[in-house]
């Protein structure tokens, strides 16, 4: 086990060094998932790790974070993406809000809002650069205020999602190589999203079931 961890750490260091000599791609030249199928992409995705804009303390890191990608309008391919997470030593999960993403039936999406109720428009490029739909999805975005598609992003952000709360080592290593060598991400800057038995998705599902049971009981009382 110790040998495996050492090898994994060595691979991580090598790719982090390589990323320092890497030239960040512009969104204009960025390759996204070929033959992207939006319907296959929809559903629940658990965050495995991500590239934050700034470091976080242990108490600030979101845990058990998931998002549900749902099609709001098939004519405009607008997505509503609610999600939940928790923080350390907190029993209840909290809502992160509902994101609005313009998919245009393409892997080259636009993150329009992080809160459906706000008037503020982000219009961040939100590209599905890699996914197999069943196991992983790698998403690359840009938070720079005045970015252009022809220039590298100064403030990139990245999410690695999985259909479950973990991802196999083989897939993790393969995606790490891509992030370091193609996206020029320093892998040491990535933050791991912890997942434990207190699944936020399960709690949301249980709430839905309880509401349904309550509705049925009230219905029976009044008939």
N, C-alpha and C positions, 0 to 999 in steps of 0.2 A: 504493500500500500504506500509506504514511504517512498519507494522507488518511483511509483506511478506519479505521485504528487510532485516529486522532483523533476521528472521528465516534463510534466505539464507546465510547471513553473518555468523551466528552461525554454520551452516552446513559446510561452507567453513573452518572455524577455526578448527572444530573437525577433518575434514579430513586432514588438514595440519599438525595437531599434530600427527595423526596416521601415516602419511607418514614419520615422523622423526624416528619411530620405525620399519619402513618397510625395508626389505632387497631387494635391487635392483636385478631384474632378469638378468641373462646372456641371450644373444641372442639365445644361444643353448637351453635354457629352456623356452623361450618366446613363448606363444601361440598366433598364428595369426588367422585371420578370416578363419573359416572352409569352405571348398568347395568354395574357392575363384573363382569368375567369372570375369576375366579381362575385357571382353567386356562390362559387366554391370557397371564396375568401370570407364571406360573411359568417357571423357567429361569435363564439366566445374565444378570446385570446388572453393568455396569462403572460404578464411581463416577466421575463427571465433576467434580463439585464438591460441597462440603458446608459446612454452618454448624457450626463447632466451638464447644465451650463456652469455649475459651480459645485464644489464638494459639499457633502451633507454629513452631519453627525449621525451616530447610530439611532438616536431618538427621533431624528427627522425623516429617516428613510421609510418610504411607504412599503408595507408588507402585504402579501396576499393580493397584490394588485391585478385586476383583470379589467378588460373592456369588452363590451358586446357591440359588434358592428352590425347595424340594422339598416335595411334599405327603407328610407322614408318615402321616396318618390322615384318610381321606375322611369319616368320620362326625363327627369334631370339627373338621375342617379345620385341624388343627395343622400348622405348617410347620417343617421343619428347614432352617436356612440356614447352611451352611458358607461359608467364604470364605478368600481368601489375599491377601497383599500383600507388598511389599518396601520397603526403605528405601534411602536414598542410599548408594552404594558397597558395596552388599551383593548378592552374586551370587544367593543362594538366597532363595526366597520363604518366608514363614512363614504358618502357619495363624492366623487371628484367632479360632478357636473356632467352635462351631456354635451359632447363635442359635436360640431357640425362639419362634415367633410364632404367636399364636392368630388365625386369619383369620376364622373364623365365616362363610366364603363371602361376605365383605363387604370393601369398601375401608376400613372402620373396624376396623383390626386392633389387636392388643395385643402389644407386645414384652415377652414374659414373662421371658426370660433371654438374656443374652449369652454364656452358657456352659452347655451342656446338663448338664454334670456338677455344677454348683453348686446349692445349695439356695436361694440368694438369688433372690427374685422381684422383678423391676423393675416390671412391670405399667404400662409406659409406653404411652400412646396412640400408635399408629403408623398414620397415615392416608395412604392413597394418594390424594392430592388431584388429581393429574393423570397420565394415562398414555395413550399410543396403542398400547401393547403391543409395537409393532414398533421404535420408536425411543427413546422416553424414558419415564421414570417419576419423578415428583416426590413425595417422601415427607416428611411433616411429623410430628414427634414432640415430646413434652414430657418433660424430665428432672427437673422440679420435684418435690421429695419429697412435698409436700402439695397438689398441683394439684387443682382441681375442674373439671369440664366446663363449668361456668357462668362461669368467670373466664378471662381471658387467661393464657397460659402465661408464667411469669417466665423460665424457662430452656428456650427452644425449641431444637430441633435439626432439621436438614434435610439431606436427601440428594437430589442429582439424579443419576439413573442413565441409562445408555444401553445399548442392545443391542450396541454396538460401543465401541471405545475413544475415540471422538470424537462430537461432536454438531454438526449444521449450525449456522451462524450465525443463520439464520432462526429455528430452534427455540430456540436459546439466548436470543435477544433477546425472543422471545415469553414464555418462561418467566421471564426476569429481570423483565419487566413485572409478571407475576403475583406473583412473590415480593415485589417492592417494594411494589406497590399493594394487594395483598390480604392477604398474610401479614405485611406491614410489616417485611420483612427489609432490613437495611442491606447492600446488595450488596458494599460494600467489605470486609465482614467474612467473606465467603465465601472458602474456600480451594479452589484448583484442585488436582485430583488428577492428577499427572503419569502418563503412559503412554508406554512406549517399546517397543522390539522384544523386551525380556525379559518376555514375557507370563506372568504367574503361572498363568493358566488353561491355557496351552499346556503349561507344565511339569507341571501336575497331570495333564493328559491323557496326556502322554508317560509319566509314572510308571505310570499305569493300564495303558497298552499294554505297558510293560516287564514288569509283574507278570503280565499275561496270557500273554506269550510265555514267561516263566519257568515258569509253571504248565503250559503245553503241553509244554515240554521235559522237565520232571520226569515228567509223565504218560507220555510216550513212552519214557523210560528205564526205567520200572517196569512196562511192559506186555510 
